[in-house]
């Protein structure tokens, strides 16, 4: 995968850098010299990891650097434009250009919480503005561009002081910041991926969770009261720094937690999130905000809030948003017809799939798993989920701040959040952290069973599942990546014009993950989950498949 399934989402916004990021940040000048201006189109360079999926290999071409060039350590010449995470580490080319100082100043003018930003975007900057707004860190995550900026009154920074402090120094209080200096994380998306409406869907969910005491980092509002801002072809959102410490800033996605204590705490935090989300009545993403029938022929949105909708009877398949963890087609009773309709509604996806026998592949690789899921669909209770749950999207309390062994202090990155269901979102969390997709060549130890057990213990102690939900979890696990993987095919092939990465998203991610679950190690994991569910969950009157019915074999 690549670093962020981020993956997946758009990439976390409130995090600290890896060691390579810190090296680059130390070399960045606060006046923004040498930073490239954003362009209308993304740089035609190999995208990050490509993807949020493992096994991502980037192909070289005449107008792209070789794999060796992409994966080499950045040199002094690269410091003006920090690189991006790739499947083997840091690559020098980015999907999207870094934010520039002038751009940051212009955007901050729309936010009253940024006290010393210029008063209007069109107004010329005052002489002291370059020292009042400083960029101290650029994110190396894919799918968007993000930077940490410091804002201070013009006289708070000595003239000519161009020292750039790294994110970690600031977060760990290794430097004394002038008061009232304020720190922010500014994130920029291409409008084809996230509009203001799309971001405010995420933000509304976060605000609901915050009202239920779930620790999330809420976005800052503009002068007009919106939590996202459109400027030309870009869409922006602004956040304060997340509380706590980023223990996973040097860890690539798809890797396990540092300890079983962290895994257990992560399970507890996800259970609390699902409890808080249970009465969140917003429709699926892209369907508007007014309560209405979620799908033609199914229940109303008011009934959805009660968890009574039946995904298996829908006739219309919602398109949703790109690059989200969705089950719009998976939740239909007939997978291939639903995917045919859904694919037509994804910009550019049908064209990217044309070279593949994708319908045959769906029938051969995915439909056997969906056949197991199908009888469970009528009993699904819809619920919003995080969509990208793993260690690097969580901040952690410092040991001296808690008497417990580990505790999540803040939950980040709701870019892939969507109305799905609890078992689906829990399956995403398992798929993203408990299987070492980056090293499937090992003869054993690919699945982190000790951490998986701790994670499920933490979750079940907070939000117990019934027998039917455990069955849904096991049935969803080989399929939770499907719609996101299809969306990545369109992202790389259409938006970034990186057809090699689009092919990898299709072959190694979409099909490769499902094929692994059909193999011996994947089957062993699904069997383990079925046995664990039988041990912790009492039998209920809700129908559930038996362990022998759960999975097709390779």
Secondary structure, DSSP 8 states (H G I E B T S, - for coil): --S-GGG-SS--SS----HHHHHHHHH--TT-TT-----SS--SS--SSSTTSSS------TTS--HHHHHS---GGGTTS--EEETTEEES--SS----HHHHHHHHTT-TTSTTS-SSTTS---TTHHHHEEEEEE---SSSEEEEEEE--GGGS-TT------HHHHHTT-S---TT-EEEEEEEEETTT--HHHHHHHHHHHHHHHHTT--B--B---TTS-S-EEETTEEEEEE---SSB-TTTT--TT---SSHHHHHHHHHHHHHHHHHHTT----STTS-SS---SSTTS--HHHHHTT---GGG-SS-----SSS---TTTTSSSHHHHHHHHHHTSTTHHHHHTTS-HHHHIIIIIHHHHHHHHTTGGG--EEEE-S--SGGGEEE--GGG-SSS--EEEE---TT-EEEEHHHHHHHHHHHHSB-GGGTTSSS--B-HHHHHHHHHHHHHHS---HHHHHHHHHHHTTTTHHHHHHHHHIIIIIS--HHHHHHIIIIIIIHHHHHHHSHHHHHHHHHHHHHHHHHS---SS----GGGS----
